Amino acid sequence: AMMPGKGKMQITGKLGDVMQESVKAAKSYVRSKSLELGIIPPIFEKKDFHVHVPDGATPKDGPSAGIAMVTSIVSSITGIPVNKNVAMTGEVTLRGQVLPIGGLKEKLLAAHRGRIPKVLIPEDNKKDLAEIPKDILKDLEIITVKTVDEVLKAALIKDLKPVEWIEVENLPKSKSDQKPAPGSTH
């Protein structure tokens, strides 16, 4: 969730240290690519972010939710919803690369059980699909991804529109605040 504030990040749910780091890395990535993602940078100083991972009684850890965290942050800020028929797993770097994860079989089985037809997985996990039962694979559309850009294109219901933004600092507030240039006759 995003709310008025000062740029703080609150993380709740029973998340381990690695998953908490993953959430922070996701926010840093989004902030570093904000213009390309259609986000005006001052939003990061004017809004607080709250990431809650439900089922607080169940401990969660690991970097596998990295691309899901990036996607949820981008969706929250831009207002572009995530396609409800997409599940995803993958670690994300600060440069937007999607890294492989462990436990792919269990994650695909969970998506199948949840009747989620499309699953985004890291390109480097493609080799692990050999371990997945054929009757499960036939019901899933597996999309392999290498970058966050590919993730967002597949996961959001609309394309992102890059924005231009020029930061202007130290501009006078009004004419009376302006100091005359040296040597001027004002």
N, C-alpha and C positions, 0 to 999 in steps of 0.2 A: 504494500500500500504506500501511497505517497500523500503527504499532508503538508500544510504550511509549517515552516520551521527554519532551521539554520544549517541544513546539510548533514545532519546526523544520520547514522545508520543503526537501526535497532534490529537485532536478530533474536527470534524466539522459537521455541520448540526445543526438543532435546537434541541439539546439534553438537557433534564433536568438534574439536579444534580444526581439523582439516576442512570440514564442511563450512565452518565459519570463515576460514581463510578464503575458501572458494567464493563465498558471497561477496567478500570485500574485493577480491580480484575481479569479479564480474562487474561491480560498480566502477572500479578503476578503469576497466576496459571501456565500458560504456561512456564514461566521462572523457576518456582520451579520444574517442571516435565520435563524440557527440554531434558535430556538424554533419558528418557523413550519414549519421543515423536520423537526421532531421530534428536534433535537439539543440536548443539555445543554451550555451554553457551556464549562464547565471542561475539556472534552475537548481543547480547543485548546491548553491549557497542559500537558496530561498525555500527549499523543500526538505523535509525529513523523509527517510525511507524506512519502512518496517517490513522485514522479511520474516514471515512465520511459516514454519514447516509443521503442519498438523500432526496429530497423534503424538502428543508430548510424552506419553509413557514409553514410546518405542525409540531407543537411541538411534541416531542416524549419523553417519560419518563417511568421509571419503570425498574425493573430488568429482565424482561422477555426475553430480547435478550442476556442474559449471555452466554448460550451455543452456540449461533450463533457467538458471538464475539470470544469466545475461538476457535471455528472451523475456523473462517476466519483468525485469527492470525496464527494458526498452518498451515493452507493451504498456506498462504502467505510466511511463512518462509521455509517450506519444499518443496514447489512447487507442492504439491499434490492437485489437484483440488477438490472442493466440488461437489458432485453429484447434477446436476441441477434439478433433480426430487425430491429433499428433502427439506422440510421446517422444521423449528424447533422452539421450544419455551421452555424456562426454565431458572430459575435463577441458578447461579453456585456459590458454595462456594470456598474458597481458598484451600480446601481439595479435590475439584473435585466432590462433591456431587451435584446432580441436584435437586433443590427445586421446589415445586409447584408454579404455577402462577395463576393469575386471568384472566378472559375474554377468557377462552378456546374456547367457542362457536364461538365468533367473529373471533378468529384466525383460527379455522378450516374452517369456512365459507370463509375467505379470501384465504386460501390455495386451497379450492375447486374452487372458482372463478378464481384463477390463474392457474388452471389445474395442480397443483402440487400433484402428486399421493401419495407421502409418507410423513408422518409428524411425527416427533419425539416430544413426550410430556413427562413431568415428570411422573414417576410411580405414584406419589401421586395424580395426576390429573385423573387417570383412572376412578374413581367414577363419574367424571363430564361428561363422555361420554354419560351417560343416558339422558342428556339434548340435545344432538345433534340429529337432524332429521335423521331418518334411511336412507333416500335417499341420504343424504350427506355422511354418514358413509360408505355406500356400495361402494362409489367411492374412498375412501381413505384407504390407508394402514397405520394404526396407530401403531407406535412402542413406547412402554413405556421404559423410560431410568431412571436409578438411578445414573449413574456416567458419567463423561466426557469420560472415556474410551469407554463406550457403544455408546456415541454420535459420537465420532470420527470414530469408526468402521462402524457405519451405514451411516455416512455423507460423508466421504472421498472416492474417487474412488479407492484408494489403501491403503493397511495396512501400518501403520507406522513401521519403523524399529528402535528399540532402538540402541543407540550408546554408546561406552565407550569413556571416555575422562578423562585424568588425568591432573589436573592443576599443573604445575611446576612453582614455584615462585623462585625468587632470584638466578637463574642460571647465572653463568658468561657469558658475551657476547662473549668473545674470550679467548684464552689461556693467553694472556697478562694481562687480567683482574683478573686472578686467583691469590689469595694470597697463599704463601707457608704455609703449615700446621705448627703449632708451633713445633719447634724442628727438622724440616726437614733441609736438607743441600742445598736446591735450592737457 
